[in-house]
Amino acid sequence: MSEALHPAAPHHLPAFITAPGDTDILMVAMAIVLVGSILMVGNLYLHLHTLPERMAHKSQKLQFEIVAVLCLLALFTHIHLFWVIGLLLAMVDLPDFGTPLRRIAGSVEKIAGDPPGDDGTLMANESAAHAPDTTKADAARSEVQSHA
């Protein structure tokens, strides 16, 4: 049985019109383009969002961590002010006050004759190691007397 076309139907149909039961190629192509464009826009958004972190990566550790936290807050709360503050903080070079102050403290300890420690103080075992022999002998005598 051959089906006759309706007299009002056009004799030539465009290529994007498919027959019933066939795969719609145009819809499949548009779905692929849609998924691809969503992934590309999302990747661009995340790349732009990490811009302050990448800028602050070569700065001090504390500054980098603050910028990273601000970027995460901006990402999860959608408050763009956090991102702007992080970007401005990443652009500014904060001066390093810690290193010169540690060097000054070490020099002052050296002048005073104290060997510099991690926190600037001597430990109990270090002070016993640097004590003269008479002090060690006195400490040993007092320990023997306390046990007797």
Secondary structure as UniProt FT lines:
FT   TURN            7..8
FT   TURN            15..16
FT   TURN            20..21
FT   HELIX           25..49
FT   HELIX           51..56
FT   TURN            57..58
FT   HELIX           61..77
FT   HELIX           80..91
FT   HELIX           98..112
FT   HELIX           124..130
FT   HELIX           133..147
//
